Amino acid sequence: MSIALSRLRTRLNHVLLGKEEKIELVIACLIAGGHLLLDDLPGLGKTTLAKAIAECFGARFARIQCTPDLLPSDVTGFNLFNQKTREFEFHSGPVFSDILLADEINRTTPRTQSSLFEAMAERQVTIDGVSRSLAESFFVIATQNPIDSHGAYPLPEAQLDRFAMKLEIGYPDRAAQLAILNQSKNRDHTLPDSPLSIQSLRDLQRVVDQCRITTELQEYLVTLSEATRQHDAIRLGVSPRGMLIWQQIAKAWAVLQGRDFVVPDDIQSVAHPVLGVRLITRGQPVDSIIDSILSKTKVPDYR
């Protein structure tokens, strides 16, 4: 598994230069079986990253450009009547892929946004009363532009809670920008090594599932989650589903550190991206609130 992770790191760092820490969190989200929300400005490599993940595993990649006129059937698929056979035929939508990029998800209507609910939570869609399974490796990367503009539809709390984490990629540093210019000049976009397989991704996800966490650390997670619900500056705290996701991401982070067991630092290291997507505050900066909760909560003995 360390070889697969090493190759994955190499590939993603090759296409998103100077963002090693962000890449680690993206990989954690992927191998934890979660979904990722990228909240950032245009042109910072979000689409390139999504395509690179698909290329890494030889996965089926699909992209949805979310616009106000996008319909739920454009996402999930639809039944079309065939005049020759006199039967309805199902035409699958882009959710029937391994890696799905939902670009500018907050620019489509709440009705269309909700078409992803079942797909993200249960890896299936129900169309005309018939449930259809999606790929076990189904992974959604959604992007949203943080700039307030006309025609945007903020994601509701229920939709945000389907994402494992939210990340901001940010601008690359000066050295990375120079490397980007040289890479563009040379037009060398070839990724090193041969691609991994979808099976190798599933194997990594099984390793995460088998990662151990003690009862003491689970109690620590519950205490932290309860603190978010009781904090005066937070209007909506972590749900039980969010707590489960937090545990899974912490396991994935432990695997990335080369361990098969969770330590308190794993839970703390992923707190900001996991909680940042689901905590609704009363106006205060969410990062400072998270820091306050982490610092005031006693860290247990996990041994």
N, C-alpha and C positions, 0 to 999 in steps of 0.2 A: 504493500500500500504506500510506503514511503516513496517508492519509485514513481508511482502514478501521481502522487501529490507534487513531487518535484517537477515532473514534466508539465503538469498543469500550471504550476507557478511560473515556470519558465515561459510557457506560451503566453499567458495573460500579461506578464510583465513585459513581454516583447511588443505587445500592441498598445498597452496603456503605460507609458513611460513615467517613471518617477512617482508611482502611486502604490508602492509595495504594501503599505499598511491597509489601504483600501482593498487591494486585491485579496489580502488574507481574509478580510471580512466577507467579500463576495464569495470566496471559496467556502467559507464556513456556512454561509447561507445555502449554497448549492448542495453541499454534502449533508446538510441537516435536513434536506427535503423541503425547505421553506421557499418563499417567494420574496422578491427584492423590489423595493421602490427606490428609484434614483431621483432625488429632488435637486435639480441643478440647472445651470444655464445651458443653452444650446452650444454645440460645437466642442464639448469637452471629452468626447469619446464614448458616450453611453451606448450608442448603436454599435460602434466598433467592438466594444466589450462583449455585447450580447452575441454578435456574430462569431467572435473568437471562441466563446464558450461552446457554441454549437460545433464549430470546426474542430475543437479539441477532441470531442467525443464522436465525431462523424454523425452528429445528431440531426434530426429533421428540424429545420429552423423556419419560423413564420413570423411575419411582422404585420401589425395592425397600426395604421396611421389613424389615430382617433380624431374624429371631426364631429361637429354637431349633427351631421346627417347620417352618421354611422348607426346601423340598426343592430339589435341583438342577433339576428340571423346572420349578419355579416361576420359575427364572431364565432358563433356556435355551429352554424350550418343550417340547412333547411331541407324540407321534402318538396320535390318538384314532380308534378304529374307528367308521366311519359305518355304522349298520345299514341305511340305505336304499341307499347306493351299494355296500355290501360292500367298502369300501376304507378304508385308513387315511388320515386327513387331518392335516396338520401344523398345530398351533396355536403360533404364535410366542410366545416369552417376551419380557420387557422388554429383553433384550440387543439385540433388533432395533430399536434406536433410534439416534439420533445422540449424545445426551447421556444417560448413565445415572447416577442417583444411588443408591448403595448405602448406605443410612442405617444406622449402627451395625453395620458389617460384622462386628465382633468378637463380636456377640451370636448369630450363627448358627454352625452346626456346621462343623468343618473340611471335611466332605464337601461341603457346599453352598458354602463359600468356594472350594473347588477347582474348582467349576463355572465360575468366572470365569477360571481360568488360561488356557485356550486362547483365550477371547474377548479377553482383554487383550493376550496376546502375539502372536496371529496374526490377530486380527479375523475369527475364524470359530468356529463351534461344530460339534461332531460329535454327532449324535443318531441312535441306532440305526444306526450305521455310515455315515451320510450327512453329509457336510460341507456346511455352509451358511455363506455369506459374510455378514459384517456390513458396516455402512456404513464407507466409507473414513474418515469423520470420527468414528468411534466413540470416545467420550471418557468415561472412568469417573471420577466423583468419589465416593470412598468416605469415610465419616465413621466415626470411632470415639471413644468416650468414654474419656478417660484415667483416669477415676475407677475404682478397683478395686471390683468388685461381683460378687455371685454370678451365675453363668450366663454369664460372658464367656469367649470362646475366643480367646486371643492369636493374632494372625496369624503363620503360620510364615514362616521366612526366604524360602522360594521365592515365597510370595505377596507379601511386602514388596518383593522385587526386581522385581516387575512394575510397581510404581509408579515414576514418574519422580521424584517428590519428596513430601516430607511437610511440611505447614505447620500452624502454630498461628495462628489469626486473632487471638485475644486480645480483651480488652475494649476498646471504643472510648474515646477520651479524652472529657473533659467536654464540649467544644464539640460533638463528634459525637453524644453522648448527648442533648444539648438539641435538636439538629437532628432526631434520630430521634423525639423526643417531638412536635415540631412537625409532622413529616411524617405521623406517625400521626394527629394531631389534624385535619390538613387532608385526610387520606385521599387524598393525591396520590401515587399510585404509578406514574403514567404515565412511561414512559421517553422521553427526548428522541430526536428524529429517527425516521426509518423504519428497520425492521430491515435488517441486512445479509443475506447469503445464505450457504447452505452452500458455494457455489462460492467466495465470497470467503474463507472459512476455508481451503479447500483451496489457494487461491492464496497465502495467507499461509504455509501449511505448505511450499509449493514454494519460496518465497523463503528460508525457513530452510534447506531442503535444499541450496540453491545457495550459501549463505553459505560463504566460504572460511576454511580454517584451515591454517596452515603446518605443515610436518613438525616444526619445532622445538616448536611448541605441542602437537602430538600426542605428542611425546616427553615433554613436560612433564606431560601428562595421565597417561601411562603411569607416570612416576616417582612422581606423587602417588598413583596407584592402588596401586602396589607398596608404597609407604610404609604404606598402610592395612593391607596384608596382613602386614607385618613388624613392626608396632607392638606392643609388649608389652602395652599396655592394650586391644588390640582382639582379640576372639575370632574374628570373621568380618569380613574386609575386603571391598573392592569387587570384584565379579565382572567378567569381560569384558563381560557384558551391561550391568552398571551403568556401566562405563567408556564404552560407546557412548552410553548415555543421557546421561551427563554432558557428552559432546561435543555432543550434539544440543541440550541445554538451554543450553549456552554459546553455541551458534550463535543460538538464539532470543533470548537476552539481548542479543547483539550487534545483531540486527535491531531490537530495541526501543530500542537506543541510536542507531539511525539509520545503522548501518554494515552493509556486506556482507562483513566480515571479522572474525575473532575476535582479541581481544587478551587478554593474561594476566588482566586485571581481570574479564573475562567469566567465565572459568573459576573465579576466586576468589569472585566475587559470588554464584554459584549453588551453591557447594560445600556450604554448611550444609543447605539443603533437600534436595539430591540425596543427600548422604552420610548425612544424619540418618535416612533411611528404611531404609538398608541396612547400616549399621555396627552390629555387635553387640559391645558393650564388656564389659569384666570388672568393671563397676560404676562406672567413672569417668564423669563427664559427657561426653557425646559432643561437645558444642560446643567445649569446651576442648581436646579431642584434635584436632579438625579444625583449630582455630586453630594448634595446635602444629605440625601437619604442614605447613600452608601457610607458616608463618613460617620453618621450617627447610629448605624446599625452594627451591633456587635458581631464580629466575625467568629464563627464557631471553630472548634477543633475538629478537623475533618478526618483525622487518622483513626 
